[in-house]
Amino acid sequence: MTQNPTPIGTDGAGPASASGTVFQVQRIYLKDASLEMPHAPSIFLEQSAPQVDVQMDVSHDKVADGVYEIVVRVTVTARVKDQVEARWRDGQIASRLQTKATEMVQKLEHGGKLADEAAAAGSKVETANGFRRDASLPGVPPGAITAAFRTAKDGVGQTAGAGGGEWIVFRVTDVNVPPVDLASDDMKKLKETLERGLTDEQVAQYVTKLETDIGTSINQAAFAQVTGANN
């Protein structure tokens, strides 16, 4: 706001002469403002400087006799590099694929056939076998192997594929339990671990009972050392 507006000449060089056209700036105000950030919040991870484009437009409207509104409209657009936009698009694609996969899983759980659902979605059905917890399988993402071992026989599930543009819906058709060699080194180590854990648990329960019966506390580590429970 200008308290004592100074007449300005049409040439903008300063105070107007007696013979020139003059105007006075009465008010300067913000009429409208908006901000759009379509790629937030991932855009905040970008470290490089954006490309900034500034566009300016000036217009005027008559408010009353001798009174005009001069509008200066400024549009500032900051564009990030293509990689960030591509990452945002990949995220959108992955989200839609996951939503579609969830719908497929729900239909399969209600009696639908995997082949029919895959055909309706324009996808193909592939079969993989030889799954092991501790080994990779060619063409099968590690996440799919983990998800498969968490699913019961004849159960269905879903998991992300190798890339952001891939999502896997699967059904576990068979489960094979490998034979156990009780004489193997792995089984001997497992047996020792279980026995040690069982002994520790029994000692802890016994010590707790003694503490309750006699109304005192016992150093469990010292008790285990004296009784040989740690051996």
N, C-alpha and C positions, 0 to 999 in steps of 0.2 A: 504494500500500500504506500502511495506517495502522499505525504501531507501537503506539500506545496509544489504541485506539478509545474515543471518548467516547459514552456512552449518550445517545440523542436521543429526546425525547418524541414521541408520536404527533401532536402539533400542529405539530411541526417548528420550534417557537420557540426551542428550546435544550435544555439538560440536562433530563432527565425528572424528574418528581417521584417520591416513593416509592410513590405509589398508581397511577401511570400505566403504560401499556404502553411498553416501550422497545425499541429496536433499535440494533445497532451496524454501521457500515460496515466490513467486513473487507477487501474488495478492490475496486478499480476498474480495469477492464481493457478492451481492445479485442478483441472476439470475432471480428468479421468486418468487412471493408471491400472495396468494389468501386468501380471507376470505368469508365464507358462514354462514349466520345466518337465516336458514329457518323458525324459530319460532319468529322472530322479528316482531313487537315490544312487543308482550305479554311476551316474555322471560324476559324483564327487570323488570317485576313485581315479579319475583321469588326471594325470599330472601335467600333460602338455598344454600349451596355451591355445585357446580356441580361435577360430577365425571370426572376426567381428565385422558385421555389416551395419551401417547406420544410414537410414533413409529419413529425409525430412520433407514435410509438406506444409505449406502455409496457405490458409484460406481466411476469408472474412465474411461476416454477416452484419447487416444493419440492425441495431437494437432499437434505436430511436433517431429522431432528427439530429444529425451531427454526432451521433454516438455509434461506434462500430466495435464489434468484437473481432479481434485478430487471433486466430487459432494457429498455433504452431504444433504440429503433430510429428513426433519423433518415434521411429521404430528401430529398435536395436536388436539384432539377431546374432547370437553367438552359436556357432556350429562347431561341434567336436569332430575329431577325425573319424574316418570310416570304421575303424576297429571297434570303437565304443558303440556306434550305432549297430554294428553287426552283432556285438555281444548282447545288446538289448533285444534284437530280433531273435537271437538264439534262445534267450530266456523265455520270450513269448511263445516260441515254437515248442520248447520243452514243457511249458505249463499246459499248453493245449493237448500235447501228446499224453501227458500224465492224466489229464481229465478224461480223455478218450479211453485210455487203458483202464482206468477205474470203472468206467461204464462197462467195458468188456468183461472185466473180472466179475462184476455183479451179475451180468447175464449168464456167465459160465457157472457161477455158484447156484443159479436157479435152473440149471439143466441145459443151458445152451451148449452147442458144440463149438470147439475151438476152430475147426475148419470153416464153419459157416460164418462165425464172427470175423475171422481173418479175411474171408472173401468179401464180406460186406464193407470192411474197412480198406480194401485194396491192398492187403498185406499177404504175406505168404507164411506157411507153416513149415518149420524146420524141426528135425529131431536130433537130439544130442544125447549121447550116453557116455559111460565111463567117468562119471563125476567122482571126484575125490576131494575131501576137505583140504588136503595139504598139497594139491597139485592144480596147475592151470590146465585148461582145455582149449585147444585151438578153435578160434572163432567164437568163443563164449567169454563174455566179460567176467572178471572176478566177482563183481557184484551179483551177477546172475547165479553163480555157483553158491555164494553165501546165502542168497535168498532161497534157492532150491533146497538147501539143507535145513532151512527153517520151515519148510512146508511139508505137510504130511502127504502120504500117498494118495493120489487122486485129487489132491488139493490144487488150487490155482493161486497164482500170485503175479506180481509185476515188479519191475526194477528198471532203472535207467540203463541204456545201452552204452556202447563205447563212446558215442558222441552225443552232443546236446540235441541232435535231430533224430535220435533213435530211442525208442522205449520198448521194452520187452514184456509181453504177457505170456506166461507159461503154465503148463500143467505137469505135475509130477505123476508119471504113469507107472513107475515101478521103483521099488526100493530094495536093494540087495545089501544084506549085512555080511561083510567079509568074515571068513573063518578066523578064529582067534587062536594063535599059537601061544599057549601058556608058558612054553619054555623059552620064548624069545626074550631078548634083553629088554625090550620096551615093556613087556608085560611084567618082568621082574621089577623094573623100576616103578611101575605103576602100583604093584602090590606093596612094595616097601613104603611108598608114599601114603597109600591108603591105611596101612597098618600104623604108620607113625601118626597120621592124623587121628585115627580112632583112639590110639593110646592117649594122645594129648587131650582129647575130648573126655575120655573116661576119668583121667586125672583131674581135669577141671571140675567135673561134676562131683567127684569124691571130695575135693577140697572145699567146694561150696557147701556140701552137706556137713562136713566137719565144722566149718565156720558157723553154720546155723545151729548145730547141736551144742557146741561149747561156747558160743557167743564171743568168738575172737576172730582175728584175721590171720591168714597163713600166706607166707611168701610162696606163691606157686612155683616160681622158677627154682627156688632153693629146694622145695619139696620134690620137684621132678628130678633135680640133680642127685639128691640123697637116695631116692627110690630107684634111680636108673631109668626113669620113664623116657628120658631124652635119647636113650641108647637104642 
